[in-house]
Amino acid sequence: MKNAMPKAKKVGPARGLGPRYGSTIRKRYIKVMTDMKKPHRCPSCGFPRVKRESVGVWTCRKCGFKFTGGAYTPVTKLGAIAKRSAKGLPAEETEKEEEAQAPEKEETS
C-alpha cells in the first residue's frame, strides 16, 4: 500500500544529517553554519565581503585582505579581549569602563 503523504525533503544546513544526532545538536549546527556562511564586514575596507577560506583563515573578496580569526566567525570573544589588552588596557579595566559608560548613555537618551 502506498503512503498518502510523500516524504518531506530536508532543506537547510542540516539537510544531510536527517534524523540523526538529536534536535539540539542539529539546531546548534544550523546556527553555527548560517553564521559562518553569511558575509562578514572586512576590518580593512569595511565592506561585507569577508568569506571563510579555510579553518580560521578569512579573506575579503573586495580588497583581497587576508586575516586569521575564529574557526566559524572572523572575530571571537577571546580575540576581542586580546586586541584590547594589546592596545595597553587590561581586559578587566576595559570591562569596568564599559560598565561605567553604559548607564551614562542610557540616562542621557
MIDREN-6351 format. One line per 4 residues: number of its first residue (from 1); their letters; for each residue x, y, z of C-alpha. Coordinates in pm, 1 decimal. Last residue first. Layout:
NUM = A = X:Y:Z ~ ...
// end
This chain:
109 = STEE = 1892.9:5926.8:2590.1 ~ 2116.5:6076.3:2861.0 ~ 2038.0:5810.8:3123.7 ~ 2111.0:5518.6:2889.9
105 = KEPA = 2449.2:5659.1:2786.7 ~ 2553.1:5710.7:3148.5 ~ 2448.5:5355.2:3238.3 ~ 2679.0:5211.4:2964.8
101 = QAEE = 2985.8:5422.3:3048.8 ~ 3056.2:5261.8:3388.0 ~ 3001.6:4910.7:3251.4 ~ 3233.8:4983.5:2958.0
97 = EKET = 3498.8:5125.0:3193.5 ~ 3477.9:4819.3:3419.6 ~ 3510.5:4586.8:3118.0 ~ 3807.4:4790.1:2994.4
93 = EEAP = 3976.8:4762.1:3333.4 ~ 3932.9:4383.3:3348.9 ~ 4067.2:4333.5:2995.3 ~ 4392.8:4515.6:3072.0
89 = LGKA = 4441.0:4832.1:2869.9 ~ 4753.7:4860.7:2656.9 ~ 4631.2:4824.2:2299.5 ~ 4733.5:4458.8:2311.7
85 = SRKA = 4489.9:4409.0:2600.0 ~ 4202.0:4529.6:2385.6 ~ 4302.5:4302.4:2096.1 ~ 4329.0:4003.8:2329.6
81 = IAGL = 3979.4:4071.7:2464.8 ~ 3842.1:4088.5:2109.4 ~ 4021.5:3764.2:2020.3 ~ 3869.9:3588.4:2322.5
77 = KTVP = 3522.9:3696.6:2214.9 ~ 3585.9:3570.8:1860.9 ~ 3607.7:3766.7:1535.0 ~ 3613.0:3606.0:1188.8
73 = TYAG = 3344.5:3353.0:1282.2 ~ 3347.0:2973.0:1237.0 ~ 3708.1:2873.9:1304.1 ~ 3795.8:3204.6:1465.4
69 = GTFK = 4014.5:3467.5:1310.4 ~ 4307.9:3498.1:1075.9 ~ 4348.7:3758.9:804.4 ~ 4352.0:3800.8:428.7
65 = FGCK = 4274.9:4137.3:267.2 ~ 4187.5:4087.5:-101.9 ~ 4013.4:4426.9:-129.0 ~ 3668.3:4312.7:-244.1
61 = RCTW = 3661.3:3937.0:-177.0 ~ 3783.7:3984.6:178.6 ~ 3953.5:3668.2:301.0 ~ 3923.1:3469.3:625.2
57 = VGVS = 4152.1:3195.2:758.2 ~ 4049.2:3021.0:1083.1 ~ 3954.4:2691.8:915.8 ~ 3972.4:2755.7:541.4
53 = ERKV = 3880.4:3037.6:302.7 ~ 3597.4:3182.9:508.5 ~ 3424.4:3476.7:342.8 ~ 3453.2:3850.6:400.6
49 = RPFG = 3257.8:4074.7:160.2 ~ 3058.4:4298.4:397.3 ~ 3255.3:4614.0:311.0 ~ 3459.2:4787.7:580.7
45 = CSPC = 3783.2:4819.6:380.7 ~ 4035.5:4672.3:626.4 ~ 3834.0:4505.5:902.5 ~ 3605.9:4346.0:639.1
41 = RHPK = 3243.7:4302.9:748.5 ~ 3105.7:3948.9:742.5 ~ 2901.1:3782.3:469.1 ~ 2678.7:3499.8:595.9
37 = KMDT = 2813.6:3145.6:563.3 ~ 2967.8:3117.6:910.9 ~ 2661.8:3247.3:1094.7 ~ 2441.6:3005.8:895.7
33 = MVKI = 2676.1:2717.1:977.7 ~ 2693.4:2788.5:1350.9 ~ 2316.4:2828.9:1389.0 ~ 2237.0:2515.8:1184.3
29 = YRKR = 2485.6:2309.3:1388.0 ~ 2328.8:2429.6:1715.2 ~ 1985.8:2332.7:1582.9 ~ 2116.7:1989.3:1475.6
25 = ITSG = 2276.0:1939.4:1817.7 ~ 1952.4:2023.0:1995.4 ~ 1737.9:1808.3:1762.8 ~ 1927.3:1484.4:1813.5
21 = YRPG = 2229.8:1333.6:1635.6 ~ 2045.3:1164.9:1343.9 ~ 1701.3:1237.0:1194.6 ~ 1847.1:1356.3:863.2
17 = LGRA = 2203.4:1487.7:885.9 ~ 2240.1:1588.0:522.2 ~ 1971.4:1856.9:536.5 ~ 2123.7:2026.5:841.7
13 = PGVK = 2224.3:2343.9:652.8 ~ 1877.8:2399.2:508.7 ~ 1633.3:2160.8:348.1 ~ 1519.5:1811.9:435.4
9 = KAKP = 1261.7:1678.6:189.0 ~ 924.0:1569.9:322.1 ~ 821.1:1211.6:242.9 ~ 508.9:1194.6:27.1
5 = MANK = 173.5:1176.4:202.7 ~ -90.5:906.3:148.8 ~ 160.4:624.6:171.5 ~ 126.2:344.7:-90.6
1 = M = 0.0:0.0:0.0
// end
